[in-house]
């Protein structure tokens, strides 16, 4: 078993982020933008 960039990235993100969100390109660099966008549309 090897650590891919994805698993490392997922490990650094809050639990709110799902696999599908990560697949859509959300990561630690734009997580806060995603969260604000998500909160605004809720």
Secondary structure, 3 states (H helix, E strand, C coil): CCCCHHHHHHHHCCCCCCHHHHHCCCCCCCHHHHHHHHHHHC
